[in-house]
Amino acid sequence: QVQLVESGGGLVQAGGSLRLSCAASGSLFRLNLEGWYRQAPGKQRELVATTTSGGSTNYADSVKGRFTISRDSAKYAVYLQMNNLKPEDTAVYYCKATSALSGVAYWGLGTQVTVSS
């Protein structure tokens, strides 16, 4: 089994910053830490930022230039630096990983980010 634990969420004013962290534990062999998704109330879960072991990154248009994803492969961790936060960034942020062996996707429980105007 795989466990993903997110941290770093909180309440921040518009224009502020937060840094989210996600740490994986358990069955880590051939586990691909993909990145971050978010879900706002009444909306579907959406991609925020993803990264590959080769260093490629992908961002939602809404966060480009404001968010930066990074990873520490040795620690099985992925991070999301969020700058210039906006009220529309308010959501629960989830970390996702996928097993390269089985294709099973794993999700953390999420961390709440609330941006006040």
PyMOL commands that place a pseudoatom at each C-alpha (Angstrom):
pseudoatom trace, name=CA, resn=GLN, resi=1, chain=A, elem=C, hetatm=0, pos=[0.000, 0.000, 0.000]
pseudoatom trace, name=CA, resn=VAL, resi=2, chain=A, elem=C, hetatm=0, pos=[0.966, 3.605, -0.539]
pseudoatom trace, name=CA, resn=GLN, resi=3, chain=A, elem=C, hetatm=0, pos=[0.273, 6.520, 1.746]
pseudoatom trace, name=CA, resn=LEU, resi=4, chain=A, elem=C, hetatm=0, pos=[0.455, 10.121, 0.619]
pseudoatom trace, name=CA, resn=VAL, resi=5, chain=A, elem=C, hetatm=0, pos=[0.412, 12.851, 3.247]
pseudoatom trace, name=CA, resn=GLU, resi=6, chain=A, elem=C, hetatm=0, pos=[-0.028, 16.475, 2.259]
pseudoatom trace, name=CA, resn=SER, resi=7, chain=A, elem=C, hetatm=0, pos=[0.835, 19.429, 4.474]
pseudoatom trace, name=CA, resn=GLY, resi=8, chain=A, elem=C, hetatm=0, pos=[1.316, 23.163, 4.279]
pseudoatom trace, name=CA, resn=GLY, resi=9, chain=A, elem=C, hetatm=0, pos=[-2.193, 24.359, 3.600]
pseudoatom trace, name=CA, resn=GLY, resi=10, chain=A, elem=C, hetatm=0, pos=[-3.832, 27.176, 5.490]
pseudoatom trace, name=CA, resn=LEU, resi=11, chain=A, elem=C, hetatm=0, pos=[-5.518, 30.543, 5.367]
pseudoatom trace, name=CA, resn=VAL, resi=12, chain=A, elem=C, hetatm=0, pos=[-3.716, 33.337, 3.573]
pseudoatom trace, name=CA, resn=GLN, resi=13, chain=A, elem=C, hetatm=0, pos=[-4.619, 36.737, 2.196]
pseudoatom trace, name=CA, resn=ALA, resi=14, chain=A, elem=C, hetatm=0, pos=[-4.706, 37.392, -1.527]
pseudoatom trace, name=CA, resn=GLY, resi=15, chain=A, elem=C, hetatm=0, pos=[-1.197, 38.020, -2.791]
pseudoatom trace, name=CA, resn=GLY, resi=16, chain=A, elem=C, hetatm=0, pos=[0.335, 35.781, -0.169]
pseudoatom trace, name=CA, resn=SER, resi=17, chain=A, elem=C, hetatm=0, pos=[2.279, 32.542, -0.501]
pseudoatom trace, name=CA, resn=LEU, resi=18, chain=A, elem=C, hetatm=0, pos=[2.100, 28.979, 0.719]
pseudoatom trace, name=CA, resn=ARG, resi=19, chain=A, elem=C, hetatm=0, pos=[4.274, 25.923, 0.165]
pseudoatom trace, name=CA, resn=LEU, resi=20, chain=A, elem=C, hetatm=0, pos=[2.610, 22.549, 0.030]
pseudoatom trace, name=CA, resn=SER, resi=21, chain=A, elem=C, hetatm=0, pos=[4.465, 19.319, 0.673]
pseudoatom trace, name=CA, resn=CYS, resi=22, chain=A, elem=C, hetatm=0, pos=[3.537, 15.728, -0.107]
pseudoatom trace, name=CA, resn=ALA, resi=23, chain=A, elem=C, hetatm=0, pos=[5.431, 12.773, 1.303]
pseudoatom trace, name=CA, resn=ALA, resi=24, chain=A, elem=C, hetatm=0, pos=[4.948, 9.196, 0.127]
pseudoatom trace, name=CA, resn=SER, resi=25, chain=A, elem=C, hetatm=0, pos=[5.456, 6.106, 2.251]
pseudoatom trace, name=CA, resn=GLY, resi=26, chain=A, elem=C, hetatm=0, pos=[4.729, 2.401, 2.040]
pseudoatom trace, name=CA, resn=SER, resi=27, chain=A, elem=C, hetatm=0, pos=[5.287, 0.497, -1.198]
pseudoatom trace, name=CA, resn=LEU, resi=28, chain=A, elem=C, hetatm=0, pos=[7.526, 2.955, -3.007]
pseudoatom trace, name=CA, resn=PHE, resi=29, chain=A, elem=C, hetatm=0, pos=[9.017, 0.639, -5.650]
pseudoatom trace, name=CA, resn=ARG, resi=30, chain=A, elem=C, hetatm=0, pos=[8.207, 1.995, -9.129]
pseudoatom trace, name=CA, resn=LEU, resi=31, chain=A, elem=C, hetatm=0, pos=[5.954, 4.659, -7.651]
pseudoatom trace, name=CA, resn=ASN, resi=32, chain=A, elem=C, hetatm=0, pos=[5.581, 7.777, -9.774]
pseudoatom trace, name=CA, resn=LEU, resi=33, chain=A, elem=C, hetatm=0, pos=[4.814, 10.887, -7.825]
pseudoatom trace, name=CA, resn=GLU, resi=34, chain=A, elem=C, hetatm=0, pos=[2.801, 12.885, -10.342]
pseudoatom trace, name=CA, resn=GLY, resi=35, chain=A, elem=C, hetatm=0, pos=[1.965, 16.128, -8.619]
pseudoatom trace, name=CA, resn=TRP, resi=36, chain=A, elem=C, hetatm=0, pos=[-0.932, 18.240, -7.482]
pseudoatom trace, name=CA, resn=TYR, resi=37, chain=A, elem=C, hetatm=0, pos=[-4.637, 18.514, -8.166]
pseudoatom trace, name=CA, resn=ARG, resi=38, chain=A, elem=C, hetatm=0, pos=[-7.287, 20.627, -6.487]
pseudoatom trace, name=CA, resn=GLN, resi=39, chain=A, elem=C, hetatm=0, pos=[-11.015, 20.595, -5.925]
pseudoatom trace, name=CA, resn=ALA, resi=40, chain=A, elem=C, hetatm=0, pos=[-13.069, 23.636, -5.055]
pseudoatom trace, name=CA, resn=PRO, resi=41, chain=A, elem=C, hetatm=0, pos=[-16.578, 23.336, -3.581]
pseudoatom trace, name=CA, resn=GLY, resi=42, chain=A, elem=C, hetatm=0, pos=[-19.074, 22.347, -6.235]
pseudoatom trace, name=CA, resn=LYS, resi=43, chain=A, elem=C, hetatm=0, pos=[-16.402, 21.817, -8.863]
pseudoatom trace, name=CA, resn=GLN, resi=44, chain=A, elem=C, hetatm=0, pos=[-14.583, 18.841, -10.316]
pseudoatom trace, name=CA, resn=ARG, resi=45, chain=A, elem=C, hetatm=0, pos=[-11.068, 17.959, -9.325]
pseudoatom trace, name=CA, resn=GLU, resi=46, chain=A, elem=C, hetatm=0, pos=[-8.584, 19.603, -11.674]
pseudoatom trace, name=CA, resn=LEU, resi=47, chain=A, elem=C, hetatm=0, pos=[-4.908, 19.374, -12.460]
pseudoatom trace, name=CA, resn=VAL, resi=48, chain=A, elem=C, hetatm=0, pos=[-2.747, 22.078, -10.915]
pseudoatom trace, name=CA, resn=ALA, resi=49, chain=A, elem=C, hetatm=0, pos=[0.801, 20.971, -11.674]
pseudoatom trace, name=CA, resn=THR, resi=50, chain=A, elem=C, hetatm=0, pos=[2.558, 17.735, -12.502]
pseudoatom trace, name=CA, resn=THR, resi=51, chain=A, elem=C, hetatm=0, pos=[6.154, 16.680, -12.831]
pseudoatom trace, name=CA, resn=THR, resi=52, chain=A, elem=C, hetatm=0, pos=[8.086, 13.680, -14.091]
pseudoatom trace, name=CA, resn=SER, resi=53, chain=A, elem=C, hetatm=0, pos=[11.228, 12.011, -12.841]
pseudoatom trace, name=CA, resn=GLY, resi=54, chain=A, elem=C, hetatm=0, pos=[12.958, 13.471, -15.874]
pseudoatom trace, name=CA, resn=GLY, resi=55, chain=A, elem=C, hetatm=0, pos=[12.172, 16.978, -14.720]
pseudoatom trace, name=CA, resn=SER, resi=56, chain=A, elem=C, hetatm=0, pos=[9.370, 17.879, -17.100]
pseudoatom trace, name=CA, resn=THR, resi=57, chain=A, elem=C, hetatm=0, pos=[6.598, 19.989, -15.643]
pseudoatom trace, name=CA, resn=ASN, resi=58, chain=A, elem=C, hetatm=0, pos=[3.066, 20.849, -16.638]
pseudoatom trace, name=CA, resn=TYR, resi=59, chain=A, elem=C, hetatm=0, pos=[0.868, 23.581, -15.196]
pseudoatom trace, name=CA, resn=ALA, resi=60, chain=A, elem=C, hetatm=0, pos=[-2.733, 24.609, -15.452]
pseudoatom trace, name=CA, resn=ASP, resi=61, chain=A, elem=C, hetatm=0, pos=[-2.993, 27.881, -17.338]
pseudoatom trace, name=CA, resn=SER, resi=62, chain=A, elem=C, hetatm=0, pos=[-4.553, 29.512, -14.292]
pseudoatom trace, name=CA, resn=VAL, resi=63, chain=A, elem=C, hetatm=0, pos=[-1.433, 28.991, -12.169]
pseudoatom trace, name=CA, resn=LYS, resi=64, chain=A, elem=C, hetatm=0, pos=[1.369, 29.466, -14.685]
pseudoatom trace, name=CA, resn=GLY, resi=65, chain=A, elem=C, hetatm=0, pos=[3.864, 32.031, -13.506]
pseudoatom trace, name=CA, resn=ARG, resi=66, chain=A, elem=C, hetatm=0, pos=[2.595, 31.851, -9.921]
pseudoatom trace, name=CA, resn=PHE, resi=67, chain=A, elem=C, hetatm=0, pos=[3.042, 28.204, -8.858]
pseudoatom trace, name=CA, resn=THR, resi=68, chain=A, elem=C, hetatm=0, pos=[6.179, 26.080, -9.028]
pseudoatom trace, name=CA, resn=ILE, resi=69, chain=A, elem=C, hetatm=0, pos=[6.281, 22.329, -8.612]
pseudoatom trace, name=CA, resn=SER, resi=70, chain=A, elem=C, hetatm=0, pos=[9.418, 20.535, -7.483]
pseudoatom trace, name=CA, resn=ARG, resi=71, chain=A, elem=C, hetatm=0, pos=[10.360, 17.081, -6.288]
pseudoatom trace, name=CA, resn=ASP, resi=72, chain=A, elem=C, hetatm=0, pos=[12.913, 15.315, -4.144]
pseudoatom trace, name=CA, resn=SER, resi=73, chain=A, elem=C, hetatm=0, pos=[13.084, 11.825, -5.585]
pseudoatom trace, name=CA, resn=ALA, resi=74, chain=A, elem=C, hetatm=0, pos=[15.370, 10.579, -2.815]
pseudoatom trace, name=CA, resn=LYS, resi=75, chain=A, elem=C, hetatm=0, pos=[12.745, 11.506, -0.232]
pseudoatom trace, name=CA, resn=TYR, resi=76, chain=A, elem=C, hetatm=0, pos=[9.747, 10.497, -2.361]
pseudoatom trace, name=CA, resn=ALA, resi=77, chain=A, elem=C, hetatm=0, pos=[8.379, 13.978, -1.907]
pseudoatom trace, name=CA, resn=VAL, resi=78, chain=A, elem=C, hetatm=0, pos=[6.828, 16.600, -4.128]
pseudoatom trace, name=CA, resn=TYR, resi=79, chain=A, elem=C, hetatm=0, pos=[6.279, 20.251, -3.361]
pseudoatom trace, name=CA, resn=LEU, resi=80, chain=A, elem=C, hetatm=0, pos=[4.166, 23.119, -4.645]
pseudoatom trace, name=CA, resn=GLN, resi=81, chain=A, elem=C, hetatm=0, pos=[5.293, 26.691, -4.080]
pseudoatom trace, name=CA, resn=MET, resi=82, chain=A, elem=C, hetatm=0, pos=[2.308, 28.961, -4.518]
pseudoatom trace, name=CA, resn=ASN, resi=83, chain=A, elem=C, hetatm=0, pos=[2.877, 32.689, -4.867]
pseudoatom trace, name=CA, resn=ASN, resi=84, chain=A, elem=C, hetatm=0, pos=[0.535, 35.585, -5.533]
pseudoatom trace, name=CA, resn=LEU, resi=85, chain=A, elem=C, hetatm=0, pos=[-2.407, 33.536, -4.379]
pseudoatom trace, name=CA, resn=LYS, resi=86, chain=A, elem=C, hetatm=0, pos=[-5.877, 34.531, -5.479]
pseudoatom trace, name=CA, resn=PRO, resi=87, chain=A, elem=C, hetatm=0, pos=[-9.284, 33.814, -3.925]
pseudoatom trace, name=CA, resn=GLU, resi=88, chain=A, elem=C, hetatm=0, pos=[-10.032, 31.498, -6.843]
pseudoatom trace, name=CA, resn=ASP, resi=89, chain=A, elem=C, hetatm=0, pos=[-7.147, 29.294, -5.714]
pseudoatom trace, name=CA, resn=THR, resi=90, chain=A, elem=C, hetatm=0, pos=[-9.222, 28.321, -2.686]
pseudoatom trace, name=CA, resn=ALA, resi=91, chain=A, elem=C, hetatm=0, pos=[-9.639, 24.547, -2.761]
pseudoatom trace, name=CA, resn=VAL, resi=92, chain=A, elem=C, hetatm=0, pos=[-8.545, 21.286, -1.237]
pseudoatom trace, name=CA, resn=TYR, resi=93, chain=A, elem=C, hetatm=0, pos=[-5.213, 20.366, -2.767]
pseudoatom trace, name=CA, resn=TYR, resi=94, chain=A, elem=C, hetatm=0, pos=[-4.442, 16.703, -3.357]
pseudoatom trace, name=CA, resn=CYS, resi=95, chain=A, elem=C, hetatm=0, pos=[-1.236, 14.881, -4.117]
pseudoatom trace, name=CA, resn=LYS, resi=96, chain=A, elem=C, hetatm=0, pos=[-1.364, 12.035, -6.646]
pseudoatom trace, name=CA, resn=ALA, resi=97, chain=A, elem=C, hetatm=0, pos=[0.957, 9.131, -7.351]
pseudoatom trace, name=CA, resn=THR, resi=98, chain=A, elem=C, hetatm=0, pos=[0.682, 6.185, -9.707]
pseudoatom trace, name=CA, resn=SER, resi=99, chain=A, elem=C, hetatm=0, pos=[2.240, 2.749, -9.557]
pseudoatom trace, name=CA, resn=ALA, resi=100, chain=A, elem=C, hetatm=0, pos=[4.219, 2.048, -12.712]
pseudoatom trace, name=CA, resn=LEU, resi=101, chain=A, elem=C, hetatm=0, pos=[3.684, -1.679, -12.066]
pseudoatom trace, name=CA, resn=SER, resi=102, chain=A, elem=C, hetatm=0, pos=[-0.089, -1.834, -11.603]
pseudoatom trace, name=CA, resn=GLY, resi=103, chain=A, elem=C, hetatm=0, pos=[-1.302, 1.496, -12.906]
pseudoatom trace, name=CA, resn=VAL, resi=104, chain=A, elem=C, hetatm=0, pos=[-3.154, 2.085, -9.652]
pseudoatom trace, name=CA, resn=ALA, resi=105, chain=A, elem=C, hetatm=0, pos=[-3.493, 5.747, -8.711]
pseudoatom trace, name=CA, resn=TYR, resi=106, chain=A, elem=C, hetatm=0, pos=[-3.106, 6.873, -5.129]
pseudoatom trace, name=CA, resn=TRP, resi=107, chain=A, elem=C, hetatm=0, pos=[-4.384, 10.069, -3.577]
pseudoatom trace, name=CA, resn=GLY, resi=108, chain=A, elem=C, hetatm=0, pos=[-3.691, 11.809, -0.316]
pseudoatom trace, name=CA, resn=LEU, resi=109, chain=A, elem=C, hetatm=0, pos=[-6.444, 13.091, 1.935]
pseudoatom trace, name=CA, resn=GLY, resi=110, chain=A, elem=C, hetatm=0, pos=[-5.793, 16.646, 0.835]
pseudoatom trace, name=CA, resn=THR, resi=111, chain=A, elem=C, hetatm=0, pos=[-4.862, 19.912, 2.472]
pseudoatom trace, name=CA, resn=GLN, resi=112, chain=A, elem=C, hetatm=0, pos=[-7.159, 22.932, 2.550]
pseudoatom trace, name=CA, resn=VAL, resi=113, chain=A, elem=C, hetatm=0, pos=[-5.987, 26.201, 1.018]
pseudoatom trace, name=CA, resn=THR, resi=114, chain=A, elem=C, hetatm=0, pos=[-8.146, 29.226, 1.658]
pseudoatom trace, name=CA, resn=VAL, resi=115, chain=A, elem=C, hetatm=0, pos=[-7.324, 32.606, 0.132]
pseudoatom trace, name=CA, resn=SER, resi=116, chain=A, elem=C, hetatm=0, pos=[-9.198, 35.596, 1.474]
pseudoatom trace, name=CA, resn=SER, resi=117, chain=A, elem=C, hetatm=0, pos=[-9.765, 38.739, -0.557]
for i in range(1, 117): cmd.bond("trace and resi %d" % i, "trace and resi %d" % (i + 1))
show_as sticks, trace
zoom trace
